[in-house]
Amino acid sequence: MRAAARWGGPVPDAVLMPNAEDPGGKWDMIVTDDEGEPYMYKMRKGVLDDVVPDVRTMGAKPTELGWKYARNQASRLKRWVNRSG
């Protein structure tokens, strides 16, 4: 219950986000423990290149907490993720 209050809802098992210093290929992963305490891990450069596009090419802008897509760009991202093939 305490962890849900800290996170403002259900606690995620893991969160992937582009690295703030090098968003073109480096990713950070936040993993939570049983109490909801987050731990940051650095991922190898290029590990998600074939799965997720560079956030800058999809129109994302850096924010204090990560990256934000414009409303019209979010639908473009969904189409890219849901592409067939």
N, C-alpha and C positions, 0 to 999 in steps of 0.2 A: 504494500500500500504506500509506504514512504517513497519507494522508487518511482511509482507512477505519479505521485505528487511532484517529485523533483523534475520529471520529464514532461509533465503536463498531459499525461495520458499513458498509453501502453509503452513499455520500455522496449526499444528496438534491440534485436540480438546483435546486429551490426549495421553500420552506416558507411557507405563509400562516398568519398568526395574528392574532387580534384585538389591537388596540392596547391597551396596559396602562392608559393614561389615559382613553381613550374607546372602550370595547368595543362601544358601541351602533351603530357604523357605520364607524369608522376601522379600517383593516387595515394590518399591516406585512408586508412580503415579504422573506424572506432568500434571497438567490441566492448560490450557491457558484461559485467559479472552478475551473479545471482542477486546482489543488492542494488544493481543498476549503476554501479560505479563505472564510468567510461575509461577505456585505455586506448591510446592512439598508437597505431602501427603504421610504419612507412611501407609502401609496396614498391616492388621493382618497376622501373620505368618501362612503359610499353605493355604491361601485363594485361591491360584491358583494351588495347587499341582496336582489336577486332570485334569488341562487344559494344563499346561506348565511344561516340565521337568526341573530338576535342571540344570542350564546352565553349571555347571562344568562337569556333566556326558555327556553332548553333545559336549564337546571339546572346550568350549569358554574360552578365556583368558581375564583377566581384563585389561582395558585400562584406560586412563585418564578420558574419558567420559562415560564409561560403560563397555560393554563386546563385544568382537569381535570373530566371528567364522571363522575358516579356510575355505577356499573355498570349499573343499571336505566335510566338516562338515555341511555346509549350506544346501546342498542337503539332507543330512541325517535328518536334522531338519525339512525340508519341508515334507519329507516322514512321519516323526512322526506326524506332525501337520495334514496332510491330510489322516491319516490312517482311514480306514472304521471301523465302529463298535462302 
